[in-house]
């Protein structure tokens, strides 16, 4: 039983490292949102800063 825990820990760390390395190779997607008129608003490469507000429903 004592040999199982270090192997599980090692397997978990290895899996985490593989997932992190796999995520590094992905291309960056453009980050965009839609406004109240359903027009797309790009959030990258802007000359002016963008302030976002997120409202949640109140029960």
C-alpha positions as CSV (number, residue, x, y, z in Angstrom):
1,X,0.0,0.0,0.0
2,X,2.9,2.4,0.7
3,X,4.2,1.9,-2.8
4,X,0.9,2.9,-4.4
5,X,0.8,6.5,-3.2
6,X,4.1,7.6,-4.6
7,X,3.2,6.0,-7.9
8,X,-0.1,7.8,-8.0
9,X,1.5,11.1,-7.1
10,X,4.1,10.6,-9.9
11,X,1.4,9.6,-12.4
12,X,-0.7,12.7,-11.4
13,X,2.3,15.0,-11.8
14,X,3.2,13.4,-15.1
15,X,-0.4,13.9,-16.4
16,X,-0.4,17.5,-15.3
17,X,2.9,18.2,-17.1
18,X,1.6,16.6,-20.3
19,X,-1.6,18.7,-20.2
20,X,0.4,21.9,-19.6
21,X,2.8,21.1,-22.5
22,X,-0.1,20.2,-24.8
23,X,-1.8,23.6,-24.1
24,X,1.4,25.5,-25.0
25,X,1.2,24.6,-28.7
26,X,-2.3,25.9,-29.3
27,X,-2.9,28.9,-31.4
28,X,-4.3,32.0,-29.7
29,X,-7.9,32.6,-30.5
30,X,-9.3,36.0,-31.0
31,X,-11.2,37.2,-27.9
32,X,-14.5,38.9,-28.9
33,X,-17.8,39.6,-27.3
34,X,-21.2,40.6,-28.6
35,X,-22.9,43.9,-27.6
36,X,-26.6,44.6,-27.1
37,X,-27.1,44.9,-30.9
38,X,-25.4,41.5,-31.3
39,X,-22.4,43.1,-33.1
40,X,-19.0,41.5,-32.4
41,X,-16.6,43.6,-30.3
42,X,-12.9,42.6,-30.5
43,X,-10.9,42.7,-27.3
44,X,-7.4,42.4,-28.8
45,X,-5.2,44.9,-30.5
46,X,-7.2,47.9,-29.4
47,X,-5.8,51.4,-29.1
48,X,-8.1,52.3,-26.2
49,X,-8.6,50.2,-23.0
50,X,-11.9,48.3,-22.7
51,X,-14.0,48.2,-19.5
52,X,-16.2,45.2,-19.2
53,X,-19.2,44.9,-16.9
54,X,-20.8,41.5,-16.0
55,X,-24.2,41.6,-14.4
56,X,-25.9,38.6,-12.9
57,X,-29.5,38.1,-12.3
58,X,-30.9,39.0,-9.0
59,X,-33.5,36.5,-7.7
